């Protein structure tokens, strides 16, 4: 989960509004979102913390001043806080504390040294704190400090505002993970030979490997014959006839299909990483990321309903084979916790990694927008201005020469848009939820998917001479952002367990 406190965007906001106002604004935003049931579910999905171990929920929380009470009571439980202490409270603060406690989603305590305040608030809060016994108020943002304090069975650990400012909202999630009992992650041999007993992560791994294989096969076909028998039958034309119609038409089809093949391989790498490093380790957010991506990617085959009815048999066959495996990957019970927490490490390193995390999330969001745009183009106009500039012809003559040519291209274009949305969701969610020190699988998964998605697209454009700067600008921006993000976060994500 991103620690927004130290993100560059957060620091810019702090300079514009002032530190206290920016902190209040961030807390108020979360509180506003969680005030509605749908918003609370959305925020809970964004923070995606694991289930709190038994006995820990009532012992991990935060202590906040009265001025932040109402927003903290609504926002912090969604992030993983199990108890909120408000204090110190004076008699003048009693109405504000009552109003905050009325909206509580977790136990709310009031801290006061005034017996009259304690008597006034006792009916409205879950506990009035008049003694420091059994309570540790942390000033150290290190997860290890919270872990040591929670070792006492009756100790309640409350993060002070300074801790939340220094460590960000992801602090609760990291503490919960560090305190969760774990077992070693299983290997391939542990799955056994009976497919009926295979765990969810193994089915997810097979989907990822299958996507890589399908993308590689699509690339080999495109680099070879380009068109298969069913393509020729649908068009009523062969490759030579298409070249005679327009000498740039076959290279244009190649560029669309190579880009699609690279995206398929990128999705396969993302799914393989999520399955091996996420599902296998019992990460609850990994299943959500996998589900979001696949729930968009697999149904995108239905785009053919809006592109003229052309259904590519191999595309359909891949979907028929992999879709049931995807369902088994997300529907079966998740693995028990099997991760290995790694210390936070040097603070400057963590802050650089957070900058990389923000850039990677921006990259994923850009890919998502691009996928939506490509899908809309594929389902409507099919060609953009730069496409027709490369082909050196309007769309009309091509449609007149072969009425099926436009639906054929639309199928490729819309299918690529759907695959790009699927990849974008996986990149974004993995970047939001998977940023942990020592999670080298996250770094390699994102690096591999970026290489598979971007490099073939650039290479094929260069080979066929489709080098329009406007057309390729999003690709260049994506390469730059993801490259810088991976460079900044490599030391943090690839840190060894001994650090």
N, C-alpha and C positions, 0 to 999 in steps of 0.2 A: 504494500500500500504506500503511495507517495507520502513523504513527510513534507507537506506543503510549506511549513514554516521557513525552511531554508532554500526553497526553490527560488530562482531568480525572479519569477513573477511575484512571489510573496515579498521579496525584498524591495522590489519596485513599488508595490502597494504600500509597504511600510514607509518608504520615503515620501510618498505622496500624501498619505493620511496621518502619518505618525504611527509609532509602534503600537501604542495601546489601542488607538482607533482601528488600525488594520487588524489587530487580533480580535477585537470586538466584532468587526465586520465579517471576518471569516467564521467566527462562532455563530453570529446572527444568521449568516447564510445557511449553515448546516441546520440550525434550529428551525428556520423557516421551511426548509425542505422536509424536515422530519415531522413537521406539525400535521401533515396529512399522511394517511396510511400508505398511499402509493409512493409518496416521497420518502417516507421512512424505509420502505422496502428497497427503493432505489439506492438510497444512501447505504443501507446495510449491505446491499450487493456490491457497492463500490468498495467499502472497507473490507468486506469478505474475510473477517477474522475467524479462526477455527473455533470449534466448540470449547467453551471454558471448562477446564477439568473440574470434577466434583470438589466442592469445598473451597474453590478459588474465587468463584464469582462474587461472593459476599465479602471477600478480603482484598479486592483490588479495585481501586477507584481513584478519585481526584478530590482535592480540596480547593474550593474557589471562593473568591470574595463575593459579597452580596451583589455587587453591581453586575456580575456575570452569571448570577445564580439561575435566572429563568432560562437563558440560552444554554447554559451548561447542562442543566437537568434534561433538556430536550435533545441535545446533540451528542453528549459524551457517551451515554449508554449504547448508542448505535455503533460507536467506535470500539466498544469493549469494556467500558467502565461498569463495574458492578455495584458501586455505591458512590454517591456524591455527598461530600461534606460542604456545608456553607458556613462561612465564619471568618472572623468573629462577628457575632450578631448582637446588636444593641436593640433597645426597645423601639427605636425609630425604624429599625429594619424589619420588624415583625411582619407588617403587611406584605412586604416584598418577598420574604421567605415563604409565607403562606401561599402567595400566588405562584411561586416557582414550584413548590411541593405539590400543588394541585395537579400539575401536568406530568408528574413523575412516571418514568418507565422503569425505575430501579429504586432501591431504598435511598431516602434522602435524610441526612443528619444535619442538625444545627449545632454549631459550636458556640458556647457562650459561657462567661463566668458570672453572669447576673442571674440569681435565682428567680427573679420575677420574669425575665425573658424565657428562662427554661420552663416555667409554669405556663406561660402564655403559648408556647410553641409545642408543648408535649402532645396535644391532641392532633396536631397537623403534620408532624414529621415522624419518621420511623425511630429516631433516637435523638436525644439531646446529649451532646458531648460536653461534659464538664471536667473530665480528667483525661490526661494524656496516656494513661495506662493501656497497653496493647495496641497503640496506634503509632505507626512510623510514617512521618511526612517526609517524603523523599525530596532532596534538593539536587541529587545526582541523576542525570538523565540516562546513565548507563543501564542497560538491561540487567547486567550482572548484579548491580546494587539492589534492584527490585527482587531479583531471584533469591539473593541472600536473605533479604528481609522477610520474604514470604516463606522461608524455610521453617520459621516458627509457626506451629499449627494454629495458634490463636491470634497471630499478629495480623492487623489490618494495615495495608500499605496504600497510602494516598499520595498521588503525584501532585506536587505543588504547581502553581502557574509557571514557575521558572522551568520546571521539567517539561511541561507541555510545549512551552515556547521553544526550548532547546531541541527537543526530540521530535516534535510534531505529533499529529494524531495517530500515526502508526505505532506509537510507543506501546499502547495497550496490546496491540496485536503481537508485537515482538515479545512482550513479556509473557503473554499467554502461550505462545509457541515454545518459549524457553522453559516454561514450567509444565508442559504437557509430557507425560510419560511416553516414550517412543520405543519402538523395536527396530531391529535392522531391516532395511528394505529388502524385499525378495528379489531373486534373480530369475532368469528364464527357466532354469531347471526346476524351480519351486512350483511352477505352474502345472507340471504333470502333462500327461499325454491325452487326457480326456477333455475335449473342447467344451463339454457341458460344465466342467468345473473351472474353466479358465477365469481368472479375475478380470475386472473391468479394464485395468491398465493394459493387459495383454491384447485385448480386442482393440483398444485405442492405438496401441503400437502397430498392430497389423493394418489398421486404416492408414496410418501415417506412411508406413512402408509401401502400401498399395498405391497411395497417391504419388509417392516419389516414382514408383515404377510406371504408373500411367502417364505421368508428365514426361518421363524420359522416353517412353514409347511414342508419345505424340511429337516430341522433338525430332526423333529419328525419322518418323514418317514425313514430317515437314521438310527436313533436310534432304530427303530422298524423293519419292514420287510426288509429294505435296498432297495430291488427291488420290483417294482410294476408289474402289469400284463403285461404292454407293454414292460417292460424291459425283463421279462421272454420270451415273445413272440419273441422279436428281437434276443435274445441270443439263444433261444431254450434250455435254461438251467435254473434251479432254483437255489436258494441260496445253497441248500445242495449239488447240483452237482458241483457248483463252488468251494465249500469248499473241496470237494473230489478231484478236479483237483489240487488245491493248497490251503493248509490250511490258508495261509496268504492273499489270494486273496480277500475275503470278507472284512476283516479289511482294506485292501488297498483301496477298493472302498469306504468304510465308511470314511476314512481319507480324500479322495478327496472331497466327497460330504458334509461332515461337514464343511470343510474349505470353500467350495463354499457357503454354507448356511450362515456362519458367515459373509462372504463378502457381501452377499445380504442384510443382516440386517444392516451392516455398511453403505451401500449405502442408504438404507431406512432412517437411522438416519441422514445422511448428507443431503438428499433431504428434510426431514422434517424440519431440522434446516434452510436450505437455504430458504425454502418456508415461514416459520413462522417469522424468524428473518430478512430475506433479502428481498424476494419478497413483503411480506406484508408491510414492511417499506419503499418500494420504492427505494431500493438500486439498482442502475443500474448494478453494477458488479455482483450482486447475480444472475440475469437472465443469464449473460454470463457464470458464473460458472456452473449453472444448465444445460445450453444448451451444453456446451463443454462435460460435463460428460455423459449426456444422449445420445448425438449424437454418442458417441462411444459405450456406453453400450447396447442400444437397438438393433442396427444392428449386434452386436456380435452373435446373434442367427444364422446369416448366416454362421457362422463357420462350420455348418454341411456340407456345400458344399465341404469343404476340409477335412473332417474327416470320410468319408465313407457313409454319407447320413443318419445317425441315427438322427431322430428328436424326442425329448422328448415331448410328448403331453402337460404335465403340464407346462413346460418351454414355449412352444409356446402359451398356453392359457394365461399365465401371461403377456407375451409380447403383445398379441392381446388386452388384457383389459387395460393395463397401458400405452401403447404407445400413443393412442389418447389423454389420459389425459396429458401426457407429452407435446404433441404438443400444447394443449390448455394452458398449463402453460407457455410456452415460446413464443407463438404466440400472445397472447392477450395483450392489452396495459398494461404497468406496472402501479403500484399504484403511486399516487403523493407522494412527500417526506413526510415521517412520522417518521423519526428517532428523537432521543433525544440526542443531543450532551452532552458529559460529559467533564469537564475540564481535561487537560493533567495530572495533579497530579505531585507527586514528580519525579524528573528527574532520580534518581537511580532506581526507580521502573520501569520507562519506558524503561530504558536501559536493565534491566533484561528481560523484556517482549520481547524486540527486539531480544535478544539472543534466547529466546524461539521460536520466530517467525522464525528465521533462521533455527533452528533445525527441526521445523515442516515442513518447505518447503523442507528441505533435505530429511525428511521422505517421503513426498509425491513424490519427484523425485525418491527416491529409489523404492517406490511401483510401479511407472510408468515403470521403467526399469524392475522390476520383472514381471509385467504384460505382457510386450512385450516378455520377454524370455519365460514365461510359454505358451503364445499363440503360439510362434514359435515351441516350443517343442510339444505342443498338435497337431499342424498341420503337424509335420514331424515325429520325432522319437518316440513321445508319452512318452516313459519311459526315465528317466535319470539313471545314474549309481547307485545312491543311492536307487532308486526304485527297481532295479533288485537285489541289495544287500539285501534289505528287503524281497523281494519275494523269494530269494535264487534260482533263476532260470533265464536263458536267456529268451529273448522275443520269440525266435523261437518255443520252445515247447508249449507255450501258444497259439501262432498263429496256430500251427498245430492242437491243440486240439479243437480250435473253431476259425475259421477265422473272426468271427464277434466280438470277444473279444477286439481286438485292436481298431477298430472304436468306440466301446462302451466306452472304457477308454479315447480315444482321445476326444470324445464329452465332457466328464466331464472336462478333463484337459484344452482344448481350451476354453470352456465356463468360467472356473474359471479365465483364463488369461484375457479374455475380461472384466469380472466383476472387476478384480483387476485394470485394466487400468482406468475403469470408476470411481472407488473409488479414485484412485490416483489423477486423474484430479480434482475431487471435493475437496480433502484434500489440494492439492497444491494451487488452486485458492482461496479457502476460507482462507487459511493461508496468502496468499499474500495480499488479498484485504480486509479481514474482521477484521484486527487487530485494534480495537478501544477500548479505555478505556471505561469500563462499558458494553461492549458487552458480557455479560455473556453467551448469547446463543451460541456464537462462541466457548467458552471454553467447554461448556457442549456438544455441537455437536461433537467437535473433540474428547473429552474424551469418549463419548458414542460409537462413531464409532471405535475408537482404541480398546476399550474393546471388542466390538462385533467381530472385525476383527482378533485380535491377540489371545485372550484367548481361544476361541474354537479350534483354530488351534493347539495351544500348548497342550491343554488338550487331544485332540484325538490322537496326536502323542504319548503322554505319555501312554495313555490307551492301544494302540495297540502295543507298544514297538518299534515304528519307531523313535528312538532317535538319529539318526546320527547327529553329531555336524555340519558337513558341510551342510547338508540339512536344519537344523533348524537355522543356523547362521543368515540368513537375518531376520528371525522372531525375534530373540533375539535382534538384532541391532535395528529393528523397535520399539520394546517395550521400549528399553532403551532411544532412541532418543525422542520418543513421550512422554514418562513419564517425562523426564527432561524438555522438552519443556512446558508441561502443568504445571509442578511445578513452573517453573520460571515465567510464564505468568498469573498464577491464580489471584494474587492480582490485577494486572492491568486490566485484562479482566472482572473480577467479581466485580470491584469497583462499589459502589452504586452511584446513581445520586446526592446524597447530598455531595459527596466528592468535 
